[in-house]
Amino acid sequence: ELILRMSLQAAPLEPSEHSPPERVRMLEACRQAKESLNPSSRRLLVELEHEDKSRGSGGRQALTRHEVVLDASAVHEAAQPLVDRTLSLVNRIFATLAHQGIDPSNPRELGALYAVGGSTAFVPVMRSLRQHFKRKLCAAPQPQASTAIGLAVAADADSGILVREAVTRHFGVWREAEAGREKVFDAIFSKDSRSADGAHVATRSYRPAHSVGHLRYL
């Protein structure tokens, strides 16, 4: 999102003129450009395609390509507040470890912060983590494959590792209330709810205010 905003300003293109599918394509181009960066990169090349309404014919609109070159250090600087916000959340997680009987300052109890995922290739992320956690930072040798490796380990019955899932958002249905005059959200599973055996079962009974049609919820 940030790289797209900077690219549209540099092009220059007006954000309000783009359709939702265009925006999706542009965001994908920005993601690919971001993942092409490495610590030695000085520039970021973003190729944006948009529908040129002035060049269309026969009801079809022509695609115009803009090659935008951004300064990598400017992108890093603009992204730093986002990295800082994420870092504050990591600190909040570390602060809760004491309640679990883990001392974050004791290397025997907390070995390292293990960095995984594609964002470890983004310079401001690893730079900020190294400054903050110093020797406690450990980078995965294959960060892009970390999810697949974790699933493979969890699938091994002999690994002794249990993966427990938690609902990250309230899950429920919108339904009518006050004889159809209002809409209310009925939370079936609450945020962060957990299950000891991995199964979640909930039963709800609703009485419709009318008998026209059937409402089906997914």
Rosetta blueprint (number, residue, H / E / L):
1 E L
2 L H
3 I H
4 L H
5 R H
6 M H
7 S H
8 L H
9 Q H
10 A H
11 A L
12 P L
13 L L
14 E L
15 P H
16 S H
17 E H
18 H L
19 S L
20 P H
21 P H
22 E H
23 R H
24 V H
25 R H
26 M H
27 L H
28 E H
29 A H
30 C H
31 R H
32 Q H
33 A H
34 K H
35 E H
36 S L
37 L L
38 N L
39 P L
40 S L
41 S L
42 R L
43 R E
44 L E
45 L E
46 V E
47 E E
48 L E
49 E E
50 H E
51 E E
52 D E
53 K E
54 S E
55 R E
56 G E
57 S E
58 G L
59 G L
60 R E
61 Q E
62 A E
63 L E
64 T E
65 R E
66 H E
67 E E
68 V E
69 V E
70 L E
71 D E
72 A H
73 S H
74 A H
75 V H
76 H H
77 E H
78 A H
79 A H
80 Q H
81 P H
82 L H
83 V H
84 D H
85 R H
86 T H
87 L H
88 S H
89 L H
90 V H
91 N H
92 R H
93 I H
94 F H
95 A H
96 T L
97 L H
98 A H
99 H H
100 Q H
101 G L
102 I L
103 D L
104 P L
105 S L
106 N L
107 P L
108 R L
109 E L
110 L L
111 G L
112 A L
113 L E
114 Y E
115 A E
116 V L
117 G L
118 G H
119 S H
120 T H
121 A H
122 F L
123 V H
124 P H
125 V H
126 M H
127 R H
128 S H
129 L H
130 R H
131 Q H
132 H H
133 F H
134 K H
135 R H
136 K H
137 L E
138 C E
139 A E
140 A L
141 P L
142 Q L
143 P H
144 Q H
145 A H
146 S H
147 T H
148 A H
149 I H
150 G H
151 L H
152 A H
153 V H
154 A H
155 A H
156 D L
157 A L
158 D L
159 S L
160 G L
161 I L
162 L L
163 V L
164 R L
165 E L
166 A L
167 V L
168 T L
169 R L
170 H L
171 F E
172 G E
173 V E
174 W E
175 R E
176 E E
177 A E
178 E L
179 A L
180 G L
181 R L
182 E E
183 K E
184 V E
185 F E
186 D E
187 A E
188 I E
189 F E
190 S L
191 K L
192 D L
193 S L
194 R L
195 S L
196 A L
197 D L
198 G L
199 A L
200 H L
201 V L
202 A L
203 T L
204 R L
205 S L
206 Y L
207 R L
208 P L
209 A L
210 H L
211 S L
212 V L
213 G L
214 H L
215 L L
216 R L
217 Y L
218 L L
